[in-house]
Amino acid sequence: MMKKVFAVVFGTALAAAIPAAAEDSAPLAYECLRAAGPIHVDGKLDDPAWQNAPWTSDFVDIEGDSRPRPKFRTRVKMLWDDQYLYIGAELEEPEVKATLTQRDSVIFKDNDFEVFVKPLPASRSYYEFEINAFNTGWDLFLPKPYNEDGQPDNSWDIEGLKTAIAVQGSLNKPDDKDRGWTVEMAYPLSAFASRQAVPPPAHGTIWRINFSRVEWTAGQAKEDNWVWSPQGVIDMHVPSRWGYLHFSGNTSTLNK
């Protein structure tokens, strides 16, 4: 995939390739509220706890505002409790499709949604998870970025991860028009323990996080990369460009 190959081929020159305008623009930030009630992970994002969780801004091109706006809307909301970081994503898509069903397949060969999380911001290491509309996932640990000769650890699994997909339309039926698909996940806060000690978040804890959506153009050897916090370069593996996830002790009030 372009975002990974680019990093490997150009190595440490990648940082210099980030446009000055992108370097001058601050990564985005998100206040993650505590869940006010239980969340049933079914992909529908209709639990009352989600009601007052704020959406992120709409995704933009991976290189930022210098590139055309994405054709389809993508946005995310998050919550947390003592056990999980909850992530809900909404992907507008007129033709929802997927092919890969084997866990730890190279999921970006389908249209997908990707989560990049760095729970220890001062470290070089981080974690990646990708999912398609079949609810097939790929999780991996990066001890350091590809452009620093990092080698992905595909043996890492997110133990206890809960994910679900809901399709607003029909999957793999090109004869009709869909509205899109939604992703819901409960990412265990204990998932990192097999690789490093990560203190449980509390009010005021800050992680780095970003999200990517890969959209393939039918009939062309071409992909679009749409992200929450723009990278300034066609590579997700520049964690300094990721957004800031601020854990808040405030609660997402129900029935407000």
Secondary structure, DSSP 8 states (H G I E B T S, - for coil): -HHHHHHHHHGGGHHHHS-HHHHHS---EEEEEE-SS----SS---SGGGTT--B----EETT-TTS---SS-EEEEEEE-SSEEEEEEEEE-SS------STTS-GGGSSEEEEEEESSTTSS-EEEEEE-TT--EEEEEESS-GGGT---BTT---TT-EEEEEEES-TT-TTS---EEEEEEEEETTTTTTT-------TT-EEEEEEEEEEE-TTSS-EEEEESS--SSS-S--GGGSEEEEEEEEE--TT-
